[in-house]
Amino acid sequence: MSSLMSSPTQTTAWKQLQKLSEEFKREDFCLSDLFHTADDRFELFTLAHENLLLDYSKNLLTEKGIGKLIKLAEDCGVPAAIEAMFNGERINHSEDRPALHVGLRDPECQNPAVSDTLGRMETFVDAIRRGEWTGYTGKRIVDVVNLGIGGSDLGPAMVTEALGDFANGELELHFVSNVDPVHLESTLAVLDPATTLFIIASKSFTTLETYQNANTAREWLLQRAQNNAAIGRHFIAITDNRAAAEEFGIDPANLYPVWDWVGGRYSLWSAIGMPVALAIGMANFRALLSGAHAMDRHFREADLQQNMPVIMALLSIYYRGFFDAHSTAIVPYSQRLNLLPPYLQQLSMESLGKRVDVMGKPVATHTGEVIWGTAGTNGQHSYFQLLHQGTNFVPVDFIAFARTTAVGKELAQRHLLANCFSQSLALMQGRDEPGAPHKHVPGNKPSNTLLISELNPYNLGSLIALYEHKVFVQSVIWDINAFDQWGVELGKLLSRDVFASLANDNSDHAFDDSTCGLIEFVKQWNQQ
Ligand code: F6P
């Protein structure tokens, strides 16, 4: 943010956009007409970068509006902020740290610790996949359980699912995140301790859910192995807290670092991505990194108007600021990307759910957006009714792949694409039904379409980095810190006292009536 502006709302561009947006709210406005008045609208409102095409032509603005949004980005210091991030400046102000996830995937000036860790990952991944690393009975590992939550789960789980076609099938990956005992128990029930590897993925190594699950998993293993040495064959840890991991019993040789300049929700490119590398192999993991690096270069080098993350960020800022859009639906027309919306939920909402700016002053405009969605076509049979005829204004990001990875299934892929394109068309043009208001579809609903050549590690890396940088640009314009998450601490703190009270100790915690009442019911219903 330029030093003159403490809020985007003070910029001239913001005030002009406020006024300009009104023309797109008028009863007589018709989004489809914008394609009739400018026959090159698609050409003007698409951006291509390698195998990704961003079609943002179905949005509620013209070139004039885009120009004002670009001016807003300039007035808010976006170019300088991009450089500050890539240069490792301490842009995570409240924790006084850089946010250098881009350094995890930059082959040129790689941090020696990063390249060393990638090398160690490669050695370990190859040993496991070749069967050279064996368990306490000498058998090869066939099941891997990742114990982690938030950024230590969502990214690895999403990428592993998305790239399932690149797995060689010799290893089964399991992701356990919840402290709900059923989550781990139902996973262990089908596993053999002799052939199972646990990954404790926790940057802090203090997250309750992961620590609880790690202890249960260790007990499960040792009950059968009857020898503490088995931990060295069946547990590795990815953490920034070596001391806690070694105290748990992790062999130092099985410790992989994730540094404090890597935010949890930005960490899948680090050793937190170990499950991905185990599933798809190190070469494919490096391709994922390369794809992300390609998007990093685009983000750093492209002019603002040609810059995919910048354009996507500005459109979300526009709808949040002037159309009261509380949420954005992410609808990947790819079943393998069904975990992308939950991943993007943390990336966006934990980064942008902030109420004070980087200087600690209350923000002057709404920030953040609720991110939700599922794979298409499923969403069409669930929540699309609200999108088409509801009273909520919900911009949609459609994501689709031109080619399927399912061999010989082009017909089905054509149906998938036809549905995707038809939904964004229907949202835009609607349908008049004079005399039958319940059938009327208003249209004029905006959407972006990200069309990608095919789902592979490189393209997925670019797609994820695109959204990381979109979130960053939104934070710069709103002048908030995208890289801390102080809001999650209170709940964790309170849970300690509630836990003590539930554990039947004669705690004298003075809870409110609701909390006391709920605790009482649990105790009663557990005595029945
Ligand atoms: O949700 C809070 C949070 O700190 C996330 O930012 C993080 O990804 C998650 O918990 C897990 O943290 P850790 O990797 O330290 O266990």
Boltz pocket constraint, residues with backbone or C-beta under 6 A from the ligand:
constraints:
  - pocket:
      binder: B
      contacts: [[A, 149], [A, 150], [A, 151], [A, 152], [A, 201], [A, 202], [A, 203], [A, 204], [A, 205], [A, 206], [A, 207], [A, 210], [A, 264], [A, 265], [A, 350], [A, 485], [A, 488]]
      max_distance: 6.0
